[in-house]
Amino acid sequence: METTQTFDRLVRAEFAPRSTYLNTASNGLLPARTVAALHEAAVLRAEGRPLTPLHEDVEACRAAYARLAGVPVTRVATGASVAAHTGVIAASLPAGAEVLTAEDDFTSVLNPFHVRGDLKVRAVPLERIAESVRPGTALVAVSAAQSADGRVADLPALREAAREHGARTYVDFSQSAGWLPMAADAFDFSASVSFKWLLGPHGAAFLVVPEDFGGLTPVLAGWVAGEAPWDSCYGPVQELARSARRFDLTPALFTFAGLRRSLELIEELGVAAVHAHDVALADRFRAGLADLGHTPVPAPGSAIVSVPGLGGRQGELSRVGIEVSDRAGNLRAAFHLYNTPDDVDRLLAALAG
């Protein structure tokens, strides 16, 4: 009981949405502490004070993400987007290499492999991705949870299949980091943005690489990728960072200032508690949909629920203060820590009307 009360107290202190917000799969809400940190960062810059605290925020975010991902901090690089991280991985593959992907996965996980033009990119249904790994598959790239409909990949099966055939693995945790426990150590590469379930501002993303860097070349490296960044501002970088920081991109300092506070909140609440809360609400919505005669896309254990044929109602729902998404004709509702059973019931009532 005390744990539940602590969870509720922390959430109430941080969030006061003015709508029934069920669209975290697009953007998470910013906690009050994050908004305050963004304001403080802007004032720091406006007043011309040293930006050292903002650079410290970047390192604090790196360490917090490493804890959430379950990897040493030396394996975590910071950047701005999953697409950029995917691009670094795509650039490392030899011509003709086969990349196995899930059909209709999020574009940032796929497109950098396609634009190479000399890779064999093969797409299969998500449910068949583990069984589709074969001799000669160089890399398997997949989202842990699908953006469009919330389906969760069978990552343990994928890991074993990849290991059996000598394939590397790349997992995008953007739609699961923050509510679904991560085990990034089980995969060669993984990435995530921070503005969805991690509740941060736009402009930050993380990349996890192996300790030996997995054959990646830091093709986007700038001065921040140097072992001594402030000594790497002019001319070629003389020594790249000995950690995954060699894959860093120049940070959006305001974003990391806010994100530090968001990650602190996730850690205070605990991913296990957030997972239980989010999935319980999603299951409540699924049960209510069944009562209304609607069948969502099967995605057991997911905090994202996608309902075929109802996407066209997104506009009318927004007009009455219920925020969801329309994805390919499906209504997508995403449940997170600031949502309540009343939010679920309000959406169900609106759909019944």
Secondary structure, 3 states (H helix, E strand, C coil): CHHHHHHHHHHHHHCCCCCEECECCCCCCCCHHHHHHHHHHHHHHHCCCCCHHHHHHHHHHHHHHHHHHCCCHHHEEEECCHHHHHHHHHHCCCCCCEEEEECCCCHHHHHHHHHHCCCEEEEECHHHCCCCCCCCEEEEEEECECCCCCCECCHHHHHHHHHHHCCEEEEECCCCCCCCCCCHHHCCEEEEECCCCCCCCCCCEEEECCCCHHHCCCCCCCHHHECCHHHCCCCCCCCECCCHHHHCCCCCHHHHHHHHHHHHHHHHHCHHHHHHHHHHHHHHHHHHHHHHCCCCCCCCCCCEEEEECCHHHHHHHHHCCEECEEECCEEEEECCCCCCHHHHHHHHHHHHC
